[in-house]
Amino acid sequence: MKTIIYTISMALLSACAHAQTMQLNGYAGYVFDDKFDTYYSSTEYLEGKIKGGLMWGAGFEVRLKNYYGAELIYLRQDTEAPVSFYRNGVASRTIDLGVNFIMLGGVRYMTVSSGKVEPFGGLMLGIATYNNKNPVDTDLTSMTKFAWGARLGTNVWMSERIGIRLQAYILSAVQSAGGGFYIGTGGAGTGVSSYSTIFQFGLGGGLVLKLKT
């Protein structure tokens, strides 16, 4: 994960050196519920749900050319995750969960004749961290996973420097074999789990402030 963060930092610094425009983006939106499951064996498995709610954050974006940009993004969600672990019966509880995404996103803009509306789309790569805020027994308190995302949206410019950003996006934390969403069962123990992926779909908006034009 340190390698991913280092790669993101170096890529952004390189982009800043060739930037034509720099801007700050503020984000607030709603992400929807997402279910997940992890199987340790044919008789031991975990099921849960990350509840939807407010996701907020900010981004620092540089434009390399008129239509291409790169953005370092931080997003945060505080939510609950009801989980149930099955092994000779059912053990259930609800986790107070803090979710953080640190992503580097590529942005491709499109032109509209008016110049006030600026549609865009792009992909994001980075890391997701999940913090268990009410651990018990043998719970993990946090875990970090590789993450990716995609988004579509538009900037609506109110003036030369200030605009409104509207977007729809999906964020995904990938879990490989042996990883598992092992938070908060207090008894799942170790063992090899199956492949599992978390998807969170969101709708939101925010403000855009150009720092350099």
Secondary structure, 3 states (H helix, E strand, C coil): CHHHHHHHHHHHHHHHHCCCEEEEEEEEEEECCEEEEEECCCCCEEEEEECCEEEEEEEEEEEEECCEEEEEEEEEEEEEEEEEEECCCEEEEEEEEEEEEEEEEEEEECCCCCCCEEEEEEEEEEEEEEEECCCCCCCCCEEEEEEEEEEEEEEEECCCCEEEEEEEEEEEEEECCCCCCCCCCCCCCCCCCCCEEEEEEEEEEEEEEEEEC
